[in-house]
Amino acid sequence: MFRIIGETNIDFIGVRKIAFFFSIALVALGIFSFIMIATGKANLGIDFAGGVMLNGYFDNEVTIDEMRAAVTAEFPEAQITKVTDFEASPYAFIIKVKQPETEAEGRETESALKAIIASTFAGNNFTIASNHIIGPAVGETLRNDAQKAILLSLFGIVVYIWIRFDFRSGIAATIATFHDVLAVMGIMYILGLEFDLLIVTALLTLAGYSLTDTVVVYDRIRENLKKFRTKGEFTVAVNSSINEVLSRTINTSLTVLFVVGTLFFFGGEVLRGFALALILGVLVGTYSSVFVASPIVVEWEARSPKRFK
């Protein structure tokens, strides 16, 4: 196997208390951001908050400043994004106005946006490529469904790891996955990024990625436990296992980062938030498989020995 680094003998388990302190801070931030999202106080996309989104393009040049000046005069909180990779025209924009009170109001908002654009840029045709109107009730339903999807996926992780390894490993892997999802949510909240269905997709993808990395470490731990038969050697077995798969973990993470990094820089405005969530997820997931999932098992074993009598 290609190795970026050679054999290592790093005492990862020895610094677990420092890692736990850092992880607790990330989880606390994530829980706070989850509460803000659940109560609608975070920067929610129109998928969750409700609103109107127009995606269209001009025949002739229009700058982002001109577009913002025209739309925000009547809709101060409107979000205007210039789409730089739209094939039909280099003058494409996405316009978002959040939280219409009703679907009928959403229709009125859409008509008002079209009228503003038509009057401000008379003679410069604006073609609507797509439009979406989501009422607040639908947005709340989508938000609740997204939360249920994340929780259901985490429950599935417990069952899978429990069957494949043992109950303790399942709980530890689930805690690590919770940690990853909450950490990414917290970081994105601090950065003021928008939460929408694409971000939920990224979080679910992150949960799967984090689990895969953890399973690799747990597999090696199970193999190494056959070599160690005394109680005091459990920590040694876990630490050796992490070091043995470290090169594989780094190789995998860098490969994924190359892909999502390309998506972030060249995938366009629509996918940028999704790609950033994946980048954060890969970094946090790699960290947690080493400093969260395995150390939790070590701490549990130290307090309640099971594998060695």
C-alpha positions as CSV (number, residue, x, y, z in Angstrom):
1,M,0.0,0.0,0.0
2,F,1.2,3.5,-0.8
3,R,2.3,5.2,2.4
4,I,2.5,9.0,2.9
5,I,4.0,8.3,6.3
6,G,6.0,5.2,7.5
7,E,5.4,3.1,10.6
8,T,4.5,5.2,13.7
9,N,4.3,4.7,17.4
10,I,2.4,7.7,18.5
11,D,0.7,7.5,21.9
12,F,-2.8,8.6,20.8
13,I,-4.5,7.1,23.8
14,G,-2.2,9.0,26.1
15,V,-3.6,12.3,25.1
16,R,-7.2,11.3,25.1
17,K,-8.2,13.6,28.0
18,I,-7.0,16.6,26.1
19,A,-8.9,15.4,23.0
20,F,-12.0,14.8,25.1
21,F,-11.9,18.3,26.4
22,F,-11.6,19.7,22.8
23,S,-14.4,17.4,21.7
24,I,-16.7,18.4,24.5
25,A,-16.3,22.0,23.4
26,L,-17.2,21.1,19.8
27,V,-20.2,19.0,20.9
28,A,-21.5,21.9,23.2
29,L,-21.2,24.2,20.2
30,G,-23.0,21.7,18.0
31,I,-25.9,21.2,20.5
32,F,-26.3,25.0,20.7
33,S,-26.5,25.2,16.9
34,F,-28.9,22.3,16.8
35,I,-31.2,24.2,19.2
36,M,-30.9,27.3,17.1
37,I,-31.8,25.3,14.0
38,A,-34.7,23.5,15.6
39,T,-36.2,26.8,16.8
40,G,-35.7,28.5,13.5
41,K,-33.1,31.0,14.8
42,A,-30.2,29.9,12.7
43,N,-29.5,30.9,9.1
44,L,-31.9,28.5,7.5
45,G,-32.3,28.1,3.8
46,I,-35.8,28.4,2.2
47,D,-36.0,24.6,2.3
48,F,-36.5,24.9,6.1
49,A,-37.6,28.6,6.7
50,G,-39.9,28.9,3.7
51,G,-39.5,31.4,1.0
52,V,-39.0,32.1,-2.7
53,M,-36.1,31.3,-4.9
54,L,-35.6,32.5,-8.5
55,N,-32.8,31.2,-10.7
56,G,-32.4,33.1,-13.9
57,Y,-30.1,34.9,-16.3
58,F,-29.9,38.1,-18.4
59,D,-29.0,38.4,-22.1
60,N,-26.7,41.3,-21.5
61,E,-24.3,42.3,-18.7
62,V,-25.7,43.0,-15.2
63,T,-23.4,43.3,-12.2
64,I,-24.1,41.8,-8.8
65,D,-24.1,45.3,-7.2
66,E,-26.8,46.4,-9.7
67,M,-28.9,43.4,-9.0
68,R,-28.6,43.8,-5.2
69,A,-29.5,47.5,-5.4
70,A,-32.6,46.7,-7.4
71,V,-33.9,43.9,-5.3
72,T,-33.0,45.0,-1.8
73,A,-34.7,48.3,-2.2
74,E,-38.0,46.5,-1.7
75,F,-36.7,43.2,-0.1
76,P,-33.8,44.3,2.3
77,E,-33.1,40.7,3.5
78,A,-33.0,39.2,0.0
79,Q,-29.9,37.1,-0.8
80,I,-28.4,37.6,-4.3
81,T,-25.8,35.2,-5.6
82,K,-24.1,35.4,-9.0
83,V,-23.7,32.0,-10.7
84,T,-20.4,32.0,-12.5
85,D,-20.6,28.6,-14.2
86,F,-24.1,28.8,-15.8
87,E,-23.8,27.6,-19.4
88,A,-26.7,29.6,-20.9
89,S,-25.3,33.0,-19.8
90,P,-22.4,34.5,-17.8
91,Y,-25.0,36.9,-16.2
92,A,-26.9,34.4,-14.1
93,F,-28.2,35.0,-10.6
94,I,-30.0,33.2,-7.7
95,I,-32.4,35.4,-5.7
96,K,-33.7,34.2,-2.4
97,V,-36.3,35.8,-0.2
98,K,-37.2,34.0,3.0
99,Q,-40.3,33.4,5.1
100,P,-43.5,34.4,3.2
101,E,-46.4,34.1,5.6
102,T,-48.5,32.0,3.2
103,E,-48.0,30.3,-0.2
104,A,-50.2,33.1,-1.7
105,E,-47.8,35.7,-0.3
106,G,-45.0,33.7,-1.8
107,R,-46.7,34.0,-5.2
108,E,-47.0,37.7,-4.7
109,T,-43.3,37.9,-3.7
110,E,-42.3,36.1,-6.9
111,S,-44.4,38.4,-9.0
112,A,-42.9,41.4,-7.3
113,L,-39.4,40.2,-7.9
114,K,-40.1,39.6,-11.6
115,A,-41.7,43.1,-11.9
116,I,-38.7,44.8,-10.2
117,I,-36.2,43.1,-12.5
118,A,-38.3,43.8,-15.6
119,S,-38.6,47.5,-14.7
120,T,-35.1,48.1,-13.5
121,F,-33.4,46.3,-16.4
122,A,-35.9,47.2,-19.2
123,G,-34.6,46.0,-22.5
124,N,-32.4,43.3,-21.0
125,N,-34.4,40.1,-21.0
126,F,-34.3,38.0,-17.8
127,T,-35.1,34.3,-18.3
128,I,-36.3,32.3,-15.4
129,A,-34.4,29.0,-15.4
130,S,-36.2,27.7,-12.2
131,N,-38.3,28.9,-9.4
132,H,-39.3,27.5,-6.0
133,I,-41.9,28.6,-3.4
134,I,-42.0,26.9,-0.1
135,G,-44.5,27.8,2.6
136,P,-43.4,28.0,6.3
137,A,-45.5,24.9,7.2
138,V,-43.7,22.9,4.5
139,G,-40.3,24.3,5.6
140,E,-41.0,23.2,9.2
141,T,-42.0,19.7,8.1
142,L,-38.8,19.4,6.1
143,R,-36.8,20.6,9.0
144,N,-38.4,18.0,11.3
145,D,-38.0,15.3,8.8
146,A,-34.3,16.1,8.4
147,Q,-33.8,15.9,12.2
148,K,-35.5,12.5,12.2
149,A,-33.4,11.3,9.3
150,I,-30.1,12.1,11.2
151,L,-31.3,10.5,14.4
152,L,-32.5,7.4,12.6
153,S,-29.2,7.0,10.8
154,L,-27.4,7.2,14.2
155,F,-29.6,4.5,15.6
156,G,-28.8,2.3,12.6
157,I,-25.1,2.8,13.4
158,V,-25.6,1.5,16.9
159,V,-27.3,-1.7,15.7
160,Y,-24.7,-2.3,12.9
161,I,-21.6,-1.9,15.1
162,W,-23.3,-3.9,17.9
163,I,-23.9,-6.8,15.6
164,R,-20.5,-6.6,14.0
165,F,-18.4,-6.0,17.1
166,D,-20.1,-5.5,20.5
167,F,-22.5,-3.2,22.3
168,R,-19.8,-1.0,23.7
169,S,-18.2,-0.5,20.3
170,G,-21.6,0.4,18.9
171,I,-22.2,3.1,21.6
172,A,-18.7,4.5,21.2
173,A,-19.1,4.7,17.4
174,T,-22.4,6.4,17.7
175,I,-21.0,8.9,20.2
176,A,-18.2,9.6,17.7
177,T,-20.7,10.0,14.9
178,F,-22.9,12.3,17.0
179,H,-19.7,14.3,17.7
180,D,-18.9,14.6,14.0
181,V,-22.3,15.8,13.0
182,L,-22.7,18.2,15.9
183,A,-19.2,19.6,15.4
184,V,-19.8,20.3,11.7
185,M,-23.1,21.9,12.5
186,G,-21.5,24.1,15.2
187,I,-18.7,25.2,12.9
188,M,-21.1,26.1,10.1
189,Y,-23.3,28.0,12.6
190,I,-20.3,30.0,13.8
191,L,-19.4,30.8,10.2
192,G,-23.0,32.0,9.6
193,L,-23.5,29.5,6.7
194,E,-26.9,28.6,5.5
195,F,-28.6,25.3,6.5
196,D,-30.6,23.6,3.8
197,L,-31.4,20.2,2.4
198,L,-28.0,19.9,0.7
199,I,-26.3,20.5,4.1
200,V,-28.5,17.7,5.6
201,T,-27.3,15.4,2.8
202,A,-23.7,16.3,3.6
203,L,-24.3,15.5,7.3
204,L,-25.7,12.1,6.4
205,T,-22.8,11.4,4.1
206,L,-20.5,12.5,6.9
207,A,-22.1,10.0,9.2
208,G,-21.4,7.2,6.8
209,Y,-17.8,8.3,6.1
210,S,-17.1,8.6,9.8
211,L,-18.5,5.1,10.5
212,T,-16.4,3.6,7.7
213,D,-13.2,5.0,9.2
214,T,-14.2,3.8,12.7
215,V,-14.9,0.3,11.5
216,V,-11.4,0.0,10.0
217,V,-9.9,0.9,13.4
218,Y,-12.2,-1.4,15.3
219,D,-11.4,-4.3,12.9
220,R,-7.7,-3.9,13.6
221,I,-8.3,-3.7,17.3
222,R,-10.2,-7.0,17.2
223,E,-7.4,-8.6,15.3
224,N,-4.7,-7.3,17.7
225,L,-6.7,-8.4,20.8
226,K,-5.9,-11.9,19.8
227,K,-2.2,-11.2,20.5
228,F,-2.8,-9.6,23.9
229,R,-4.2,-11.6,26.8
230,T,-3.6,-9.6,29.9
231,K,-5.7,-6.8,31.2
232,G,-3.0,-4.2,31.1
233,E,-2.3,-4.7,27.5
234,F,-5.8,-3.6,26.2
235,T,-4.6,0.0,25.9
236,V,-1.5,-1.1,24.1
237,A,-3.6,-3.1,21.6
238,V,-5.8,-0.1,20.8
239,N,-2.9,2.3,20.4
240,S,-1.1,-0.2,18.2
241,S,-4.2,-0.6,16.1
242,I,-4.6,3.1,15.5
243,N,-0.9,3.5,14.5
244,E,-1.2,0.5,12.1
245,V,-4.1,2.0,10.2
246,L,-2.9,5.6,10.4
247,S,-1.4,5.6,6.9
248,R,-4.6,4.2,5.4
249,T,-6.7,6.7,7.3
250,I,-4.6,9.6,6.0
251,N,-4.6,8.3,2.4
252,T,-8.4,7.9,2.4
253,S,-9.0,11.3,3.9
254,L,-6.6,13.1,1.5
255,T,-8.2,11.4,-1.5
256,V,-11.7,12.5,-0.4
257,L,-10.4,16.0,0.4
258,F,-9.0,16.3,-3.1
259,V,-12.4,15.5,-4.6
260,V,-14.6,17.7,-2.3
261,G,-12.0,20.5,-2.5
262,T,-12.3,20.5,-6.3
263,L,-16.1,20.6,-5.8
264,F,-15.8,23.5,-3.4
265,F,-13.6,25.6,-5.8
266,F,-15.1,24.7,-9.1
267,G,-18.6,23.3,-8.4
268,G,-20.4,26.6,-8.4
269,E,-22.2,28.6,-5.8
270,V,-25.1,26.1,-5.3
271,L,-22.7,23.3,-4.2
272,R,-20.2,25.4,-2.3
273,G,-21.9,25.0,1.1
274,F,-22.4,21.3,0.5
275,A,-18.7,20.9,-0.4
276,L,-17.6,22.9,2.6
277,A,-19.7,20.7,5.0
278,L,-18.0,17.6,3.5
279,I,-14.6,19.1,3.9
280,L,-15.2,19.9,7.5
281,G,-16.8,16.5,8.0
282,V,-13.8,14.6,6.6
283,L,-11.4,16.5,8.9
284,V,-13.6,16.1,11.9
285,G,-14.4,12.4,11.1
286,T,-10.7,11.6,10.7
287,Y,-10.0,13.2,14.0
288,S,-12.8,11.4,15.8
289,S,-11.9,7.9,14.6
290,V,-8.6,8.3,16.3
291,F,-9.3,10.6,19.3
292,V,-12.9,9.8,20.1
293,A,-14.2,6.4,19.1
294,S,-11.3,4.3,20.2
295,P,-10.4,6.2,23.5
296,I,-14.1,5.9,24.6
297,V,-13.8,2.1,24.4
298,V,-10.5,2.3,26.4
299,E,-12.1,4.4,29.1
300,W,-15.1,2.1,29.3
301,E,-12.8,-1.0,29.5
302,A,-10.7,0.6,32.3
303,R,-13.8,1.3,34.4
304,S,-15.7,-1.9,33.7
305,P,-13.3,-4.6,32.4
306,K,-15.0,-7.1,30.0
307,R,-12.5,-8.4,27.5
308,F,-9.9,-9.5,30.1
309,K,-10.7,-11.3,33.3
